[in-house]
């Protein structure tokens, strides 16, 4: 794993924004790391700071863009458990 290999894309930033709206600002771009495949990943933290789920921002953004995830509501409920 590499830390801060690149800036987040606009769509990855949008997914991170949804996470922040649902769970709070403790989930920041500073917490994102990059896999060897250059995918942006974050361990999503609840308001109390415990890790709730790992979110691959790169994949979620791509699936939202291509319609695999049909709506932001589906993203929130099914994929992010918000």
N, C-alpha and C positions, 0 to 999 in steps of 0.2 A: 504494500500500500504506500501511496505517496500523498503527502499533504500539500494542498493548494497547487496542484499541477497546472491549473488553468482557471480563468474566471468562469462562473456559472453562465450558462446560456439564459436567454430571456425566458424560455419555457421551464427550465430548471428553477429559475428564480421564482416563477409563478407558482410552481408546486410548493416550494419552500414557503412562500407567502400564505398559501392555504394552510400549511402546517402551523405557521405562526398565528394565523387568525383563530385556528381551532384550539391550540394548546399553549400559545404564548411565545414571547420573544426569546425565551431561553434556548429556542431552536434557531440558531443563527448561522449565517454563512460561514462563520469561523469554526463551526462544528462539522462542516462538510469535509469529507476526505475523498480521495480519488483512488479507485482500484487500479490494478495494473492495466486494465482495459480502458482506463481513462473515464470511468463512469463515476458520477458524483453520487455519494452515499452519505446518509446521516442516520445516526441513532436518535430517533425522536424521543424527546423527554417530556414527561407530563409536568404540570405546574409544580409538583413537589420535587422534581428533578430526577425521578426514576425513569429508566429507559423503558419505553413502551413497545416500540417496533423499529425495525431497521427499514428505511425507505431508500430505494434506489431512485434518485431524482431523475437520472437520465432515462431510465426505462419508463417510469411513470409519465414523464413528459412526452416521450415518443408514443406511448400507448394512448395518451389523451389526444395527441395530435392526429393519430391515424384512425381514431374511433374505436379502438379496442376497449378503452374506457370511455363510455358514451357521454358522461356528464361530470361536472364537478361534484355533484351530489354522490354519484357512484364512487368517484375517487375518494371522497371523504369517508363514506360509510364502509365500502367493501375493501378498499386498499389501505386506507390510513386509519381506519377504526375510530374516526372522530365522532 
